[in-house]
Amino acid sequence: MKVYKSTAEKPRRLEAYAPIFFPLIFIFFNTGFEHSYPMLEFLGDPNIALLTGVILSIFSGRRLDSFCIFISFLFLLKHNYKFIIWHVANNKYRFFVFLYMNDQSYPEFTGLELSPRKVDYLKFILEKGGTVKTTEISSGLQVDPSTTSKTLNELASAGYLNHVPYKGVDLTEMGKAYTQFLVRRHRILSLLLTHYGLSSKEACDEVSRFEAFVSRDAVNKICNSMGHPMFGVCGEISHEKCLHEENHHSVPK
């Protein structure tokens, strides 16, 4: 039996479980859990600064300080989040409070920032989901690998993509917001053309030819004139941004 010289040498249960606890917390935050918990909606407007979560952990021992902060920085750096860390120490425990806030610091877009070809890249990555290999993009879009790499670098430099070493690319928060608009624009314009005699397939094909040249403001106005339809020929149409901007810019009568 091991004899401890002092109570300070005894292994503490929280310290023993922390190496398992913190990776699980990291994974939990990395799955977009805030969208599944309406109780967090009151914490802020997602377009300004959404407080996506608060973790309070109480543990002892200095060995875990650097590990905990390291895991936090991985999350914060990947998602471009602002953060606050409060550290209060006493004789027995250390209290860490992590406040994760999505600052949504990317600029407002007009919908005309990207060429039709770059739009295709973002839509392809969105459809595949997660991290997509460069070779997969090149094959799917039937583009030379060197051209694909160049275009992906340009999109990454502009803030739309993240390079994942040895795996490929994935969308940044800015990239996700932009691709959501691209999907919404396509569905609204496709639905509009079906009102003028085009079949669903014809409408989708025609819209693919010119959609990159239709601004966000024009899409919002078309959506408003159509009564904010919920479904298009290609799927569900989101309206959160559209309705927010309409209410914000409307002039009281």
C-alpha positions as CSV (number, residue, x, y, z in Angstrom):
1,M,0.0,0.0,0.0
2,K,1.3,3.4,-0.9
3,V,1.7,5.9,1.9
4,Y,1.2,9.6,1.1
5,K,3.2,12.1,3.0
6,S,0.5,14.8,2.8
7,T,-3.0,15.2,1.4
8,A,-1.6,17.3,-1.4
9,E,0.1,14.2,-2.9
10,K,-3.2,12.2,-3.1
11,P,-4.5,11.8,-6.6
12,R,-7.8,13.7,-7.1
13,R,-10.7,12.2,-8.9
14,L,-11.4,15.2,-11.0
15,E,-7.8,15.4,-12.2
16,A,-7.9,11.7,-13.2
17,Y,-11.0,12.2,-15.3
18,A,-10.0,15.5,-16.9
19,P,-8.0,14.0,-19.8
20,I,-11.2,12.3,-20.9
21,F,-13.5,15.1,-20.0
22,F,-11.9,18.0,-22.0
23,P,-11.6,16.2,-25.4
24,L,-15.3,15.3,-25.1
25,I,-16.1,18.9,-24.4
26,F,-14.1,19.9,-27.5
27,I,-15.9,17.4,-29.7
28,F,-19.3,18.5,-28.2
29,F,-18.6,22.1,-29.1
30,N,-17.3,21.2,-32.5
31,T,-20.6,19.6,-33.6
32,G,-22.6,22.8,-33.7
33,F,-24.6,21.9,-30.5
34,E,-25.9,25.4,-30.0
35,H,-28.4,24.8,-32.8
36,S,-30.0,22.0,-30.8
37,Y,-30.5,23.9,-27.6
38,P,-33.1,26.7,-27.9
39,M,-32.3,27.7,-24.3
40,L,-29.1,29.3,-25.6
41,E,-30.9,31.5,-28.1
42,F,-31.5,34.3,-25.5
43,L,-27.8,34.7,-25.1
44,G,-27.4,36.9,-28.2
45,D,-28.1,37.7,-31.8
46,P,-26.2,35.3,-34.0
47,N,-25.5,38.1,-36.5
48,I,-23.8,40.2,-33.8
49,A,-22.2,38.0,-31.1
50,L,-23.6,34.6,-30.3
51,L,-22.5,33.3,-27.0
52,T,-22.5,29.6,-27.9
53,G,-21.6,28.1,-24.6
54,V,-20.2,28.3,-21.1
55,I,-18.1,25.6,-19.6
56,L,-17.4,25.6,-15.9
57,S,-14.9,23.0,-14.8
58,I,-13.4,22.6,-11.3
59,F,-10.2,20.6,-11.0
60,S,-7.0,20.5,-9.2
61,G,-3.3,20.3,-10.1
62,R,-1.2,22.4,-12.4
63,R,-0.5,19.6,-14.8
64,L,-3.9,20.1,-16.5
65,D,-3.7,23.9,-16.8
66,S,-1.8,23.8,-20.1
67,F,-3.8,20.9,-21.5
68,C,-7.1,22.6,-20.9
69,I,-5.9,25.9,-22.4
70,F,-4.4,24.0,-25.4
71,I,-7.7,22.3,-26.2
72,S,-9.5,25.6,-25.9
73,F,-7.1,27.3,-28.3
74,L,-7.6,24.6,-30.9
75,F,-11.3,25.3,-30.9
76,L,-11.0,29.0,-30.8
77,L,-8.4,29.2,-33.6
78,K,-10.3,26.9,-35.9
79,H,-13.5,28.8,-35.6
80,N,-12.1,32.3,-35.3
81,Y,-13.9,32.8,-32.0
82,K,-13.2,35.5,-29.4
83,F,-12.8,34.2,-25.9
84,I,-12.5,35.1,-22.3
85,I,-10.8,33.0,-19.7
86,W,-11.3,33.6,-16.0
87,H,-8.9,31.9,-13.6
88,V,-9.5,32.0,-9.9
89,A,-7.2,30.0,-7.6
90,N,-7.3,29.1,-4.0
91,N,-5.6,26.5,-1.8
92,K,-7.4,23.5,-3.3
93,Y,-9.0,24.2,-6.7
94,R,-8.7,26.2,-9.8
95,F,-11.8,27.5,-11.5
96,F,-11.8,27.9,-15.3
97,V,-14.7,29.6,-17.1
98,F,-14.6,29.6,-20.9
99,L,-16.9,32.0,-22.7
100,Y,-17.0,31.2,-26.4
101,M,-18.4,34.0,-28.6
102,N,-18.7,33.9,-32.3
103,D,-17.8,37.4,-33.4
104,Q,-19.0,36.9,-37.0
105,S,-16.2,39.3,-38.0
106,Y,-16.4,38.7,-41.7
107,P,-17.7,41.6,-43.8
108,E,-21.2,41.8,-45.3
109,F,-21.3,40.5,-48.8
110,T,-23.2,41.6,-51.9
111,G,-23.3,38.2,-53.6
112,L,-21.2,39.4,-56.5
113,E,-17.8,38.8,-54.9
114,L,-17.0,35.5,-56.7
115,S,-16.8,34.4,-60.3
116,P,-19.2,31.6,-61.5
117,R,-16.4,29.1,-61.4
118,K,-15.5,29.9,-57.8
119,V,-19.2,29.7,-56.9
120,D,-19.1,26.1,-58.2
121,Y,-16.2,25.3,-56.0
122,L,-18.0,26.4,-52.8
123,K,-21.2,24.7,-53.8
124,F,-19.4,21.5,-54.5
125,I,-17.6,21.6,-51.1
126,L,-20.9,22.3,-49.3
127,E,-22.6,19.4,-51.0
128,K,-19.8,17.0,-50.0
129,G,-19.8,18.3,-46.5
130,G,-16.8,18.4,-44.1
131,T,-13.3,18.3,-45.3
132,V,-12.9,17.6,-49.1
133,K,-9.8,16.5,-50.8
134,T,-8.3,18.5,-53.6
135,T,-8.3,15.5,-55.9
136,E,-12.0,14.9,-55.2
137,I,-12.8,18.5,-56.1
138,S,-10.7,18.4,-59.3
139,S,-12.4,15.2,-60.4
140,G,-15.9,16.3,-59.5
141,L,-15.6,19.6,-61.3
142,Q,-13.5,18.2,-64.1
143,V,-10.7,20.7,-63.6
144,D,-6.9,20.3,-63.9
145,P,-5.4,19.6,-60.4
146,S,-3.0,22.6,-60.7
147,T,-5.9,24.9,-61.5
148,T,-7.9,23.5,-58.6
149,S,-5.1,24.1,-56.2
150,K,-4.7,27.7,-57.4
151,T,-8.4,28.4,-57.1
152,L,-8.6,26.8,-53.6
153,N,-5.6,28.9,-52.5
154,E,-7.4,32.1,-53.7
155,L,-10.6,31.1,-51.9
156,A,-8.6,30.4,-48.7
157,S,-6.8,33.7,-49.0
158,A,-10.2,35.5,-49.3
159,G,-11.4,33.8,-46.1
160,Y,-13.9,31.3,-47.6
161,L,-11.9,28.1,-46.9
162,N,-9.6,26.5,-44.4
163,H,-6.7,24.3,-45.4
164,V,-6.6,21.1,-43.4
165,P,-3.1,19.6,-43.6
166,Y,-3.0,16.2,-45.5
167,K,-6.8,16.2,-45.8
168,G,-8.0,19.0,-48.0
169,V,-10.2,22.0,-47.4
170,D,-13.3,22.9,-45.5
171,L,-15.5,25.9,-45.2
172,T,-14.8,28.7,-42.7
173,E,-17.7,30.5,-40.9
174,M,-17.6,33.1,-43.6
175,G,-17.6,30.4,-46.3
176,K,-20.6,28.6,-44.7
177,A,-22.6,31.9,-44.6
178,Y,-21.7,32.6,-48.2
179,T,-22.6,29.1,-49.4
180,Q,-25.9,29.3,-47.5
181,F,-26.7,32.4,-49.5
182,L,-25.7,30.7,-52.8
183,V,-28.1,27.9,-52.1
184,R,-30.9,30.3,-51.2
185,R,-30.2,32.4,-54.3
186,H,-30.4,29.4,-56.6
187,R,-33.6,28.1,-55.1
188,I,-35.4,31.5,-55.2
189,L,-34.3,32.2,-58.8
190,S,-35.2,28.6,-59.9
191,L,-38.7,28.9,-58.4
192,L,-39.2,32.3,-60.1
193,L,-38.5,30.8,-63.5
194,T,-41.0,28.0,-63.0
195,H,-43.7,30.6,-62.8
196,Y,-42.9,31.5,-66.4
197,G,-43.4,28.1,-68.0
198,L,-40.0,26.4,-67.3
199,S,-39.9,22.9,-65.8
200,S,-38.0,22.3,-62.6
201,K,-35.0,20.9,-64.4
202,E,-35.0,23.7,-67.1
203,A,-35.2,26.3,-64.3
204,C,-32.3,24.9,-62.4
205,D,-30.2,24.6,-65.6
206,E,-30.9,28.2,-66.7
207,V,-30.3,29.7,-63.3
208,S,-26.9,28.0,-63.2
209,R,-25.9,30.1,-66.2
210,F,-26.5,33.5,-64.6
211,E,-27.0,33.2,-60.9
212,A,-23.5,34.4,-60.0
213,F,-24.4,37.8,-61.4
214,V,-27.5,38.4,-59.3
215,S,-26.9,40.4,-56.1
216,R,-28.0,39.6,-52.7
217,D,-30.2,42.7,-52.6
218,A,-31.9,41.7,-55.8
219,V,-32.5,38.2,-54.4
220,N,-34.1,39.6,-51.2
221,K,-36.4,41.8,-53.2
222,I,-37.5,39.0,-55.4
223,C,-38.1,36.8,-52.4
224,N,-40.2,39.6,-50.8
225,S,-42.2,40.0,-54.0
226,M,-42.9,36.2,-54.0
227,G,-44.2,36.3,-50.4
228,H,-41.1,34.5,-48.9
229,P,-41.8,31.0,-50.2
230,M,-40.8,28.2,-48.0
231,F,-39.9,25.6,-50.6
232,G,-38.4,25.8,-54.1
233,V,-38.0,23.3,-56.8
234,C,-34.6,22.2,-55.3
235,G,-35.6,22.2,-51.6
236,E,-36.3,24.3,-48.6
237,I,-35.7,28.1,-48.7
238,S,-34.3,29.9,-45.7
239,H,-35.5,33.4,-44.8
240,E,-33.9,34.4,-41.6
241,K,-31.6,37.0,-43.2
242,C,-34.2,38.1,-45.7
243,L,-36.9,38.8,-43.1
244,H,-34.4,40.4,-40.7
245,E,-33.2,42.8,-43.4
246,E,-36.7,43.6,-44.6
247,N,-37.8,44.5,-41.1
248,H,-34.7,46.4,-40.4
249,H,-34.9,48.6,-43.5
250,S,-38.7,49.0,-43.7
251,V,-40.0,52.6,-43.3
252,P,-42.9,52.9,-40.8
253,K,-46.1,54.2,-42.3
